[in-house]
Amino acid sequence: MPFSAPGLADDLPAALLDRWNKVIHAQLQRLEEQSSRYFTLEPEDPATAQRVPVTWFGNPAEPGFCFDETTARQLSDWGVRGRRALHNEYCEYAVVTATDSEGRLRPKRVQVTTELPEYHLTLAEHDPVLLRSIVTGVLGSEPRWQELYGPAVADPGRLTPTARRVAFARQLTGHGSHTDLVEAGVPQAPVGSLNAVNALFMAHPINGLDDLLYIVMFGARPYARRTAAGGLEPAGRDQIFGQQPGLAALACRHADPAAALAAAGAAFQGRTVSFADPLGMYIHHFTSEVFLFEGGPVPDPWIRLSRGTQGLHQRLEFGPGDEDPHFLDEITVVEGDTEEPVTGGYQVTRQVQVGPVVALGPARAVEPQDFVELPDPAAPIRCRDASVCQDVVGPLKEAFEAAHGTSAPVTGPRGGR
C-alpha cells in the first residue's frame, strides 16, 4: 500500500508518489536494527486497523526544563536563532512582523508548520515546478528560482535531480544528517532566508522523517517492569528511557516520550503499531478559546489551517492578515489567572497539539519471551541535568543576554552546575 502525500495536501503524479514512498522505505531500511515484530511500516489490514492520533504540545520543552518558562519563551521566540536551536518537537514557527501607523515594528501573525523536510526535498529533486506552485500557494506570491535553489540557479531544469537536491538542501533545509548531503558539503543550517523568514516546513535536524520513524519503532516493544507481586506491568518513562546512555535526554521532550510510550502501550497489549496513511506530522488541535481579542473570541479569519484535509493539517497561521489594521499583540492569551498580550510563537504553540497518526492491529496475547523486562533506574530521570542544558540551551541563553544587554550570568540550569 503506497502512502499518499502527507495530509493529502497535494495530488502527486504516480511517478512522484512512488519517489516519495521510496524515500520512506529507504529511511526505514537505515533503521533496521530497531526492527520489532510489533512494528510494521504499514498496517497488515488497513480496513480493520484502528487509527489513533498520537499527540503532544508543540512548544519547545528543553529551555523550560533547563531554566524556566520565561527563558523558554525568550529563547524560543528569538527569531531563526531560537528556531534552529530549540524547535525540535516536530513543530516549528516563524513570526511575521509589520510596521504600524506610528512606525513601530510589531508582530503581525505566527506561522506554524509540521511539514517534513524530506517531502519537500523529494519535490525539489524531481518536480521543481510543482514545488514552486506549492510554495506559491503558501506564501501568496511566487518565489524566484534563486530563492529555492540558490543565487546561481536561474533554471533548476538545467540541473540533474541530484544537483537540485543538494542545491535546495543548502538553501532551505540543511543537511538533516542525511549522509549524501553531508558529503556534498551542505551545512546543518540552511543559508537561504525563505524558510527562515517564513515557516514553510521543518528544518531542525531532529524534525526529520528518520527521527519520526525511529522513535515509534523504538517504542514498539512490550516493555515491562516487575511488580511487587511478581507480575508484569507496562514500563514507564524512566524505565524505557533510562535503559541505556543517551536516551535520558529524549525522555524530557514532549515528542519522544509521547510517541514511544504510545507505541509501547500498544505492544504491551500484543498490538502491532504502524503508520496510518498518509504518513506525516499533523496539527491535531489548537486551543483557540484561550485567546481573546477585545474581550471576545479571536475572529475566525485569524485562525487559518491549511496544507491538509480535515484532521490532517500541517500548517497554522494565527493572527491578522496583511490587509488587516490589527496586530498579533492586540490578542491576549488567558492561562489561569494571567492574561497577557501574544508577542510570539511560543505562546501559540503551547496551545497546539501535534503528532502522527498510527494504525493499531488487534490485541493479542504477548508471548512471554517477547516482553522486554526493564529494571527501575537507580534514580529518576532529572531533566534539568540533561546535557542539552549545558551544551545548547545555556550557551544560547548567554548569547541572548549579551545581545539584549543583560548581565545576569548563566551558571547552569536552575542556578547551579
Contacts in CASP RR format, 6 or more apart in sequence:
PFRMAT RR
TARGET T0000
AUTHOR 0000-0000-0000
METHOD contacts of the structure
MODEL  1
MPFSAPGLADDLPAALLDRWNKVIHAQLQRLEEQSSRYFTLEPEDPATAQ
RVPVTWFGNPAEPGFCFDETTARQLSDWGVRGRRALHNEYCEYAVVTATD
SEGRLRPKRVQVTTELPEYHLTLAEHDPVLLRSIVTGVLGSEPRWQELYG
PAVADPGRLTPTARRVAFARQLTGHGSHTDLVEAGVPQAPVGSLNAVNAL
FMAHPINGLDDLLYIVMFGARPYARRTAAGGLEPAGRDQIFGQQPGLAAL
ACRHADPAAALAAAGAAFQGRTVSFADPLGMYIHHFTSEVFLFEGGPVPD
PWIRLSRGTQGLHQRLEFGPGDEDPHFLDEITVVEGDTEEPVTGGYQVTR
QVQVGPVVALGPARAVEPQDFVELPDPAAPIRCRDASVCQDVVGPLKEAF
EAAHGTSAPVTGPRGGR
1 42 0 8 1.000
1 46 0 8 1.000
1 277 0 8 1.000
2 17 0 8 1.000
2 18 0 8 1.000
2 21 0 8 1.000
3 20 0 8 1.000
3 21 0 8 1.000
3 24 0 8 1.000
3 42 0 8 1.000
3 275 0 8 1.000
3 277 0 8 1.000
3 278 0 8 1.000
3 279 0 8 1.000
4 17 0 8 1.000
4 277 0 8 1.000
4 278 0 8 1.000
5 11 0 8 1.000
5 12 0 8 1.000
5 17 0 8 1.000
5 20 0 8 1.000
5 119 0 8 1.000
5 278 0 8 1.000
6 115 0 8 1.000
6 116 0 8 1.000
6 119 0 8 1.000
6 278 0 8 1.000
6 279 0 8 1.000
6 280 0 8 1.000
6 281 0 8 1.000
6 308 0 8 1.000
6 312 0 8 1.000
6 314 0 8 1.000
7 278 0 8 1.000
7 280 0 8 1.000
7 282 0 8 1.000
7 307 0 8 1.000
7 308 0 8 1.000
7 309 0 8 1.000
7 312 0 8 1.000
7 313 0 8 1.000
7 314 0 8 1.000
8 278 0 8 1.000
8 308 0 8 1.000
8 309 0 8 1.000
8 312 0 8 1.000
9 307 0 8 1.000
9 308 0 8 1.000
9 309 0 8 1.000
9 312 0 8 1.000
9 314 0 8 1.000
10 130 0 8 1.000
10 134 0 8 1.000
12 20 0 8 1.000
12 130 0 8 1.000
13 127 0 8 1.000
15 126 0 8 1.000
16 122 0 8 1.000
16 123 0 8 1.000
16 126 0 8 1.000
16 127 0 8 1.000
16 130 0 8 1.000
19 122 0 8 1.000
19 125 0 8 1.000
19 126 0 8 1.000
20 119 0 8 1.000
20 122 0 8 1.000
23 118 0 8 1.000
23 121 0 8 1.000
23 122 0 8 1.000
23 209 0 8 1.000
24 41 0 8 1.000
24 209 0 8 1.000
24 279 0 8 1.000
25 41 0 8 1.000
27 118 0 8 1.000
27 209 0 8 1.000
27 210 0 8 1.000
27 213 0 8 1.000
28 41 0 8 1.000
28 213 0 8 1.000
30 210 0 8 1.000
31 210 0 8 1.000
31 213 0 8 1.000
31 214 0 8 1.000
31 217 0 8 1.000
34 214 0 8 1.000
34 217 0 8 1.000
34 218 0 8 1.000
35 217 0 8 1.000
36 217 0 8 1.000
36 219 0 8 1.000
36 220 0 8 1.000
36 221 0 8 1.000
36 267 0 8 1.000
37 272 0 8 1.000
37 370 0 8 1.000
38 220 0 8 1.000
38 221 0 8 1.000
38 222 0 8 1.000
38 263 0 8 1.000
38 266 0 8 1.000
38 267 0 8 1.000
38 270 0 8 1.000
38 271 0 8 1.000
38 272 0 8 1.000
38 273 0 8 1.000
38 370 0 8 1.000
39 216 0 8 1.000
39 217 0 8 1.000
39 220 0 8 1.000
39 263 0 8 1.000
39 272 0 8 1.000
39 273 0 8 1.000
39 274 0 8 1.000
40 272 0 8 1.000
40 273 0 8 1.000
40 274 0 8 1.000
41 274 0 8 1.000
41 275 0 8 1.000
42 274 0 8 1.000
42 275 0 8 1.000
42 277 0 8 1.000
42 359 0 8 1.000
43 49 0 8 1.000
43 272 0 8 1.000
43 274 0 8 1.000
43 276 0 8 1.000
43 359 0 8 1.000
43 361 0 8 1.000
44 272 0 8 1.000
44 274 0 8 1.000
44 361 0 8 1.000
45 361 0 8 1.000
46 276 0 8 1.000
46 277 0 8 1.000
46 359 0 8 1.000
48 361 0 8 1.000
48 362 0 8 1.000
49 274 0 8 1.000
49 276 0 8 1.000
49 359 0 8 1.000
49 360 0 8 1.000
49 361 0 8 1.000
50 359 0 8 1.000
50 360 0 8 1.000
50 361 0 8 1.000
51 276 0 8 1.000
51 357 0 8 1.000
51 358 0 8 1.000
51 359 0 8 1.000
52 262 0 8 1.000
52 357 0 8 1.000
52 358 0 8 1.000
52 359 0 8 1.000
52 360 0 8 1.000
53 282 0 8 1.000
53 284 0 8 1.000
53 355 0 8 1.000
53 356 0 8 1.000
53 357 0 8 1.000
53 358 0 8 1.000
54 258 0 8 1.000
54 259 0 8 1.000
54 262 0 8 1.000
54 263 0 8 1.000
54 355 0 8 1.000
54 356 0 8 1.000
54 357 0 8 1.000
54 358 0 8 1.000
55 258 0 8 1.000
55 284 0 8 1.000
55 285 0 8 1.000
55 353 0 8 1.000
55 354 0 8 1.000
55 355 0 8 1.000
56 89 0 8 1.000
56 254 0 8 1.000
56 255 0 8 1.000
56 258 0 8 1.000
56 259 0 8 1.000
56 353 0 8 1.000
56 354 0 8 1.000
56 355 0 8 1.000
57 89 0 8 1.000
57 254 0 8 1.000
57 349 0 8 1.000
57 350 0 8 1.000
57 351 0 8 1.000
57 352 0 8 1.000
57 353 0 8 1.000
57 354 0 8 1.000
58 89 0 8 1.000
58 90 0 8 1.000
58 91 0 8 1.000
58 254 0 8 1.000
58 255 0 8 1.000
58 349 0 8 1.000
58 350 0 8 1.000
58 352 0 8 1.000
58 353 0 8 1.000
58 354 0 8 1.000
59 72 0 8 1.000
59 76 0 8 1.000
59 89 0 8 1.000
59 91 0 8 1.000
59 254 0 8 1.000
59 346 0 8 1.000
59 349 0 8 1.000
59 350 0 8 1.000
59 352 0 8 1.000
60 72 0 8 1.000
60 76 0 8 1.000
60 86 0 8 1.000
60 87 0 8 1.000
60 88 0 8 1.000
60 89 0 8 1.000
60 346 0 8 1.000
61 89 0 8 1.000
61 252 0 8 1.000
61 253 0 8 1.000
61 254 0 8 1.000
62 86 0 8 1.000
62 88 0 8 1.000
62 252 0 8 1.000
62 253 0 8 1.000
62 386 0 8 1.000
62 388 0 8 1.000
62 389 0 8 1.000
62 392 0 8 1.000
62 393 0 8 1.000
63 71 0 8 1.000
63 72 0 8 1.000
63 75 0 8 1.000
63 76 0 8 1.000
63 86 0 8 1.000
63 393 0 8 1.000
63 396 0 8 1.000
63 397 0 8 1.000
64 71 0 8 1.000
64 72 0 8 1.000
65 252 0 8 1.000
65 383 0 8 1.000
65 384 0 8 1.000
65 386 0 8 1.000
65 389 0 8 1.000
65 413 0 8 1.000
66 383 0 8 1.000
66 384 0 8 1.000
66 386 0 8 1.000
66 388 0 8 1.000
66 389 0 8 1.000
66 393 0 8 1.000
66 394 0 8 1.000
66 413 0 8 1.000
66 414 0 8 1.000
67 389 0 8 1.000
67 393 0 8 1.000
67 394 0 8 1.000
67 397 0 8 1.000
67 413 0 8 1.000
67 414 0 8 1.000
68 414 0 8 1.000
71 397 0 8 1.000
72 346 0 8 1.000
73 344 0 8 1.000
73 346 0 8 1.000
73 347 0 8 1.000
74 400 0 8 1.000
75 82 0 8 1.000
75 85 0 8 1.000
75 86 0 8 1.000
75 393 0 8 1.000
75 396 0 8 1.000
75 397 0 8 1.000
75 400 0 8 1.000
76 82 0 8 1.000
76 83 0 8 1.000
76 86 0 8 1.000
76 87 0 8 1.000
76 345 0 8 1.000
76 346 0 8 1.000
77 95 0 8 1.000
77 343 0 8 1.000
77 344 0 8 1.000
77 345 0 8 1.000
77 346 0 8 1.000
78 396 0 8 1.000
78 400 0 8 1.000
79 94 0 8 1.000
79 95 0 8 1.000
80 94 0 8 1.000
80 196 0 8 1.000
81 396 0 8 1.000
81 399 0 8 1.000
82 396 0 8 1.000
83 92 0 8 1.000
83 93 0 8 1.000
83 94 0 8 1.000
83 196 0 8 1.000
83 199 0 8 1.000
83 204 0 8 1.000
84 189 0 8 1.000
84 203 0 8 1.000
84 204 0 8 1.000
85 392 0 8 1.000
85 393 0 8 1.000
85 396 0 8 1.000
86 392 0 8 1.000
86 393 0 8 1.000
86 396 0 8 1.000
87 93 0 8 1.000
87 202 0 8 1.000
87 204 0 8 1.000
87 207 0 8 1.000
88 204 0 8 1.000
88 206 0 8 1.000
88 207 0 8 1.000
88 253 0 8 1.000
88 255 0 8 1.000
89 207 0 8 1.000
89 253 0 8 1.000
89 254 0 8 1.000
89 255 0 8 1.000
89 354 0 8 1.000
90 114 0 8 1.000
90 202 0 8 1.000
90 207 0 8 1.000
90 208 0 8 1.000
90 212 0 8 1.000
90 255 0 8 1.000
90 281 0 8 1.000
90 354 0 8 1.000
90 355 0 8 1.000
91 112 0 8 1.000
91 113 0 8 1.000
91 114 0 8 1.000
91 202 0 8 1.000
91 207 0 8 1.000
91 281 0 8 1.000
91 349 0 8 1.000
91 352 0 8 1.000
91 354 0 8 1.000
92 112 0 8 1.000
92 113 0 8 1.000
92 114 0 8 1.000
92 199 0 8 1.000
92 202 0 8 1.000
92 203 0 8 1.000
92 204 0 8 1.000
92 207 0 8 1.000
93 110 0 8 1.000
93 111 0 8 1.000
93 112 0 8 1.000
93 113 0 8 1.000
93 199 0 8 1.000
93 345 0 8 1.000
93 348 0 8 1.000
93 349 0 8 1.000
94 110 0 8 1.000
94 111 0 8 1.000
94 196 0 8 1.000
94 197 0 8 1.000
94 198 0 8 1.000
94 199 0 8 1.000
95 107 0 8 1.000
95 108 0 8 1.000
95 109 0 8 1.000
95 110 0 8 1.000
95 111 0 8 1.000
95 328 0 8 1.000
95 344 0 8 1.000
95 345 0 8 1.000
96 107 0 8 1.000
96 108 0 8 1.000
96 109 0 8 1.000
96 110 0 8 1.000
96 111 0 8 1.000
96 197 0 8 1.000
96 198 0 8 1.000
97 105 0 8 1.000
97 106 0 8 1.000
97 107 0 8 1.000
97 108 0 8 1.000
98 105 0 8 1.000
98 106 0 8 1.000
98 108 0 8 1.000
98 322 0 8 1.000
98 327 0 8 1.000
99 105 0 8 1.000
99 106 0 8 1.000
100 106 0 8 1.000
100 327 0 8 1.000
106 327 0 8 1.000
106 328 0 8 1.000
106 329 0 8 1.000
107 327 0 8 1.000
107 328 0 8 1.000
107 329 0 8 1.000
107 342 0 8 1.000
107 343 0 8 1.000
107 344 0 8 1.000
108 319 0 8 1.000
108 320 0 8 1.000
108 321 0 8 1.000
108 322 0 8 1.000
108 327 0 8 1.000
108 328 0 8 1.000
109 302 0 8 1.000
109 317 0 8 1.000
109 318 0 8 1.000
109 319 0 8 1.000
109 320 0 8 1.000
109 321 0 8 1.000
109 328 0 8 1.000
110 316 0 8 1.000
110 317 0 8 1.000
110 318 0 8 1.000
110 319 0 8 1.000
110 328 0 8 1.000
110 342 0 8 1.000
110 344 0 8 1.000
110 345 0 8 1.000
110 348 0 8 1.000
111 198 0 8 1.000
111 199 0 8 1.000
111 315 0 8 1.000
111 316 0 8 1.000
111 317 0 8 1.000
112 199 0 8 1.000
112 283 0 8 1.000
112 315 0 8 1.000
112 316 0 8 1.000
112 317 0 8 1.000
112 318 0 8 1.000
112 345 0 8 1.000
112 348 0 8 1.000
112 349 0 8 1.000
112 352 0 8 1.000
113 199 0 8 1.000
113 200 0 8 1.000
113 201 0 8 1.000
113 202 0 8 1.000
113 307 0 8 1.000
113 314 0 8 1.000
113 315 0 8 1.000
114 202 0 8 1.000
114 280 0 8 1.000
114 281 0 8 1.000
114 282 0 8 1.000
114 283 0 8 1.000
114 314 0 8 1.000
114 315 0 8 1.000
114 354 0 8 1.000
114 355 0 8 1.000
115 200 0 8 1.000
115 201 0 8 1.000
115 202 0 8 1.000
115 281 0 8 1.000
115 307 0 8 1.000
115 314 0 8 1.000
115 315 0 8 1.000
116 201 0 8 1.000
116 202 0 8 1.000
116 207 0 8 1.000
116 208 0 8 1.000
116 209 0 8 1.000
116 212 0 8 1.000
116 280 0 8 1.000
116 281 0 8 1.000
117 173 0 8 1.000
117 174 0 8 1.000
117 176 0 8 1.000
117 201 0 8 1.000
117 202 0 8 1.000
117 203 0 8 1.000
117 207 0 8 1.000
117 208 0 8 1.000
117 209 0 8 1.000
118 208 0 8 1.000
118 209 0 8 1.000
119 201 0 8 1.000
119 209 0 8 1.000
120 131 0 8 1.000
120 168 0 8 1.000
120 172 0 8 1.000
120 173 0 8 1.000
120 200 0 8 1.000
120 201 0 8 1.000
121 165 0 8 1.000
121 168 0 8 1.000
121 169 0 8 1.000
121 173 0 8 1.000
123 130 0 8 1.000
123 131 0 8 1.000
123 134 0 8 1.000
124 131 0 8 1.000
124 148 0 8 1.000
124 149 0 8 1.000
124 156 0 8 1.000
124 164 0 8 1.000
124 165 0 8 1.000
124 168 0 8 1.000
124 169 0 8 1.000
124 172 0 8 1.000
125 161 0 8 1.000
125 162 0 8 1.000
125 164 0 8 1.000
125 165 0 8 1.000
125 168 0 8 1.000
126 161 0 8 1.000
128 145 0 8 1.000
128 148 0 8 1.000
128 149 0 8 1.000
128 156 0 8 1.000
128 157 0 8 1.000
128 164 0 8 1.000
131 148 0 8 1.000
132 142 0 8 1.000
132 143 0 8 1.000
132 145 0 8 1.000
132 148 0 8 1.000
135 143 0 8 1.000
135 148 0 8 1.000
135 194 0 8 1.000
135 200 0 8 1.000
136 142 0 8 1.000
136 143 0 8 1.000
138 198 0 8 1.000
138 200 0 8 1.000
138 306 0 8 1.000
138 307 0 8 1.000
138 315 0 8 1.000
139 198 0 8 1.000
139 200 0 8 1.000
143 194 0 8 1.000
145 153 0 8 1.000
145 154 0 8 1.000
145 155 0 8 1.000
145 156 0 8 1.000
146 152 0 8 1.000
146 153 0 8 1.000
146 154 0 8 1.000
147 171 0 8 1.000
147 192 0 8 1.000
147 193 0 8 1.000
147 194 0 8 1.000
148 156 0 8 1.000
148 168 0 8 1.000
148 171 0 8 1.000
148 172 0 8 1.000
148 194 0 8 1.000
149 156 0 8 1.000
149 159 0 8 1.000
149 164 0 8 1.000
149 167 0 8 1.000
149 168 0 8 1.000
149 171 0 8 1.000
150 167 0 8 1.000
150 170 0 8 1.000
150 171 0 8 1.000
150 192 0 8 1.000
153 159 0 8 1.000
153 167 0 8 1.000
156 164 0 8 1.000
156 167 0 8 1.000
157 164 0 8 1.000
159 167 0 8 1.000
165 180 0 8 1.000
165 181 0 8 1.000
166 181 0 8 1.000
166 184 0 8 1.000
166 186 0 8 1.000
169 175 0 8 1.000
169 176 0 8 1.000
169 178 0 8 1.000
169 181 0 8 1.000
169 184 0 8 1.000
169 186 0 8 1.000
169 190 0 8 1.000
170 185 0 8 1.000
170 186 0 8 1.000
170 187 0 8 1.000
170 190 0 8 1.000
170 191 0 8 1.000
171 190 0 8 1.000
171 191 0 8 1.000
171 192 0 8 1.000
171 194 0 8 1.000
172 190 0 8 1.000
172 192 0 8 1.000
172 194 0 8 1.000
172 195 0 8 1.000
172 200 0 8 1.000
172 203 0 8 1.000
173 190 0 8 1.000
173 195 0 8 1.000
173 201 0 8 1.000
173 203 0 8 1.000
174 181 0 8 1.000
174 186 0 8 1.000
174 187 0 8 1.000
174 188 0 8 1.000
174 189 0 8 1.000
174 190 0 8 1.000
174 203 0 8 1.000
174 205 0 8 1.000
175 181 0 8 1.000
175 182 0 8 1.000
175 185 0 8 1.000
175 186 0 8 1.000
175 187 0 8 1.000
175 188 0 8 1.000
175 205 0 8 1.000
176 188 0 8 1.000
176 205 0 8 1.000
176 208 0 8 1.000
177 205 0 8 1.000
177 210 0 8 1.000
188 205 0 8 1.000
189 203 0 8 1.000
190 196 0 8 1.000
190 203 0 8 1.000
194 200 0 8 1.000
195 201 0 8 1.000
195 203 0 8 1.000
202 208 0 8 1.000
202 281 0 8 1.000
212 259 0 8 1.000
212 280 0 8 1.000
212 281 0 8 1.000
212 356 0 8 1.000
215 250 0 8 1.000
215 255 0 8 1.000
215 256 0 8 1.000
215 259 0 8 1.000
215 260 0 8 1.000
216 259 0 8 1.000
216 260 0 8 1.000
216 263 0 8 1.000
216 273 0 8 1.000
216 275 0 8 1.000
216 356 0 8 1.000
216 358 0 8 1.000
217 263 0 8 1.000
218 260 0 8 1.000
218 263 0 8 1.000
219 240 0 8 1.000
219 259 0 8 1.000
219 260 0 8 1.000
219 261 0 8 1.000
219 263 0 8 1.000
219 264 0 8 1.000
219 267 0 8 1.000
219 273 0 8 1.000
220 263 0 8 1.000
220 264 0 8 1.000
220 266 0 8 1.000
220 267 0 8 1.000
220 272 0 8 1.000
220 273 0 8 1.000
221 264 0 8 1.000
221 267 0 8 1.000
221 370 0 8 1.000
221 372 0 8 1.000
222 264 0 8 1.000
222 265 0 8 1.000
222 267 0 8 1.000
222 268 0 8 1.000
222 270 0 8 1.000
222 366 0 8 1.000
222 370 0 8 1.000
222 371 0 8 1.000
222 372 0 8 1.000
223 234 0 8 1.000
223 235 0 8 1.000
223 236 0 8 1.000
223 239 0 8 1.000
223 240 0 8 1.000
223 264 0 8 1.000
223 267 0 8 1.000
223 268 0 8 1.000
223 371 0 8 1.000
223 372 0 8 1.000
223 374 0 8 1.000
224 232 0 8 1.000
224 233 0 8 1.000
224 234 0 8 1.000
224 235 0 8 1.000
224 268 0 8 1.000
224 371 0 8 1.000
224 372 0 8 1.000
224 373 0 8 1.000
224 374 0 8 1.000
225 232 0 8 1.000
225 233 0 8 1.000
225 234 0 8 1.000
225 235 0 8 1.000
225 236 0 8 1.000
225 239 0 8 1.000
225 373 0 8 1.000
225 374 0 8 1.000
225 375 0 8 1.000
225 376 0 8 1.000
226 232 0 8 1.000
226 373 0 8 1.000
227 233 0 8 1.000
232 371 0 8 1.000
232 373 0 8 1.000
234 264 0 8 1.000
234 265 0 8 1.000
234 268 0 8 1.000
235 264 0 8 1.000
235 372 0 8 1.000
235 374 0 8 1.000
236 261 0 8 1.000
237 251 0 8 1.000
237 257 0 8 1.000
237 261 0 8 1.000
237 381 0 8 1.000
238 251 0 8 1.000
238 376 0 8 1.000
238 377 0 8 1.000
238 380 0 8 1.000
238 381 0 8 1.000
239 374 0 8 1.000
239 375 0 8 1.000
239 376 0 8 1.000
239 377 0 8 1.000
240 247 0 8 1.000
240 251 0 8 1.000
240 260 0 8 1.000
240 261 0 8 1.000
240 264 0 8 1.000
240 374 0 8 1.000
241 247 0 8 1.000
241 248 0 8 1.000
241 250 0 8 1.000
241 251 0 8 1.000
241 256 0 8 1.000
241 257 0 8 1.000
241 260 0 8 1.000
241 381 0 8 1.000
242 248 0 8 1.000
242 251 0 8 1.000
242 377 0 8 1.000
242 381 0 8 1.000
243 374 0 8 1.000
248 381 0 8 1.000
248 386 0 8 1.000
249 386 0 8 1.000
249 387 0 8 1.000
249 388 0 8 1.000
250 256 0 8 1.000
250 257 0 8 1.000
250 260 0 8 1.000
251 257 0 8 1.000
251 381 0 8 1.000
251 383 0 8 1.000
252 381 0 8 1.000
252 383 0 8 1.000
252 386 0 8 1.000
255 355 0 8 1.000
258 355 0 8 1.000
259 355 0 8 1.000
259 356 0 8 1.000
262 358 0 8 1.000
263 273 0 8 1.000
263 358 0 8 1.000
266 272 0 8 1.000
266 273 0 8 1.000
266 358 0 8 1.000
266 360 0 8 1.000
266 361 0 8 1.000
267 273 0 8 1.000
267 366 0 8 1.000
268 366 0 8 1.000
269 363 0 8 1.000
269 364 0 8 1.000
269 366 0 8 1.000
270 363 0 8 1.000
270 364 0 8 1.000
270 365 0 8 1.000
270 366 0 8 1.000
271 360 0 8 1.000
271 361 0 8 1.000
271 362 0 8 1.000
271 363 0 8 1.000
271 364 0 8 1.000
272 360 0 8 1.000
272 361 0 8 1.000
273 358 0 8 1.000
273 359 0 8 1.000
273 360 0 8 1.000
273 361 0 8 1.000
274 358 0 8 1.000
274 359 0 8 1.000
274 360 0 8 1.000
274 361 0 8 1.000
275 356 0 8 1.000
275 357 0 8 1.000
275 358 0 8 1.000
275 359 0 8 1.000
276 356 0 8 1.000
276 357 0 8 1.000
276 358 0 8 1.000
276 359 0 8 1.000
278 312 0 8 1.000
279 356 0 8 1.000
280 314 0 8 1.000
280 356 0 8 1.000
280 357 0 8 1.000
281 314 0 8 1.000
281 354 0 8 1.000
281 355 0 8 1.000
281 356 0 8 1.000
282 311 0 8 1.000
282 312 0 8 1.000
282 313 0 8 1.000
282 314 0 8 1.000
282 354 0 8 1.000
282 355 0 8 1.000
282 356 0 8 1.000
282 357 0 8 1.000
283 305 0 8 1.000
283 313 0 8 1.000
283 314 0 8 1.000
283 315 0 8 1.000
283 316 0 8 1.000
283 352 0 8 1.000
283 353 0 8 1.000
283 354 0 8 1.000
284 311 0 8 1.000
284 353 0 8 1.000
284 354 0 8 1.000
284 355 0 8 1.000
285 352 0 8 1.000
285 353 0 8 1.000
286 303 0 8 1.000
286 305 0 8 1.000
286 316 0 8 1.000
286 318 0 8 1.000
286 351 0 8 1.000
286 352 0 8 1.000
286 353 0 8 1.000
287 351 0 8 1.000
287 352 0 8 1.000
288 297 0 8 1.000
288 298 0 8 1.000
288 303 0 8 1.000
288 351 0 8 1.000
289 297 0 8 1.000
290 333 0 8 1.000
290 334 0 8 1.000
290 335 0 8 1.000
290 351 0 8 1.000
291 297 0 8 1.000
291 298 0 8 1.000
291 318 0 8 1.000
291 331 0 8 1.000
291 332 0 8 1.000
291 333 0 8 1.000
291 334 0 8 1.000
291 342 0 8 1.000
291 351 0 8 1.000
292 298 0 8 1.000
292 331 0 8 1.000
292 332 0 8 1.000
292 333 0 8 1.000
292 334 0 8 1.000
292 339 0 8 1.000
293 299 0 8 1.000
293 302 0 8 1.000
293 326 0 8 1.000
293 330 0 8 1.000
293 331 0 8 1.000
293 332 0 8 1.000
294 330 0 8 1.000
295 332 0 8 1.000
298 319 0 8 1.000
298 331 0 8 1.000
301 321 0 8 1.000
302 318 0 8 1.000
302 319 0 8 1.000
302 320 0 8 1.000
302 321 0 8 1.000
302 324 0 8 1.000
302 331 0 8 1.000
303 316 0 8 1.000
303 317 0 8 1.000
303 318 0 8 1.000
303 319 0 8 1.000
304 316 0 8 1.000
304 317 0 8 1.000
304 318 0 8 1.000
305 313 0 8 1.000
305 315 0 8 1.000
305 316 0 8 1.000
306 313 0 8 1.000
306 314 0 8 1.000
306 315 0 8 1.000
306 316 0 8 1.000
306 317 0 8 1.000
307 313 0 8 1.000
307 314 0 8 1.000
307 315 0 8 1.000
308 314 0 8 1.000
308 315 0 8 1.000
312 357 0 8 1.000
316 348 0 8 1.000
316 352 0 8 1.000
318 328 0 8 1.000
318 348 0 8 1.000
319 328 0 8 1.000
319 331 0 8 1.000
320 326 0 8 1.000
320 327 0 8 1.000
320 328 0 8 1.000
328 342 0 8 1.000
328 343 0 8 1.000
328 344 0 8 1.000
329 341 0 8 1.000
329 342 0 8 1.000
329 343 0 8 1.000
330 341 0 8 1.000
331 341 0 8 1.000
331 342 0 8 1.000
332 339 0 8 1.000
332 340 0 8 1.000
332 341 0 8 1.000
332 342 0 8 1.000
333 339 0 8 1.000
333 340 0 8 1.000
333 342 0 8 1.000
333 347 0 8 1.000
333 351 0 8 1.000
342 348 0 8 1.000
384 413 0 8 1.000
384 414 0 8 1.000
385 413 0 8 1.000
389 412 0 8 1.000
389 413 0 8 1.000
390 412 0 8 1.000
390 413 0 8 1.000
390 417 0 8 1.000
393 413 0 8 1.000
394 410 0 8 1.000
394 412 0 8 1.000
394 413 0 8 1.000
397 410 0 8 1.000
398 410 0 8 1.000
401 407 0 8 1.000
401 408 0 8 1.000
401 410 0 8 1.000
411 417 0 8 1.000
END
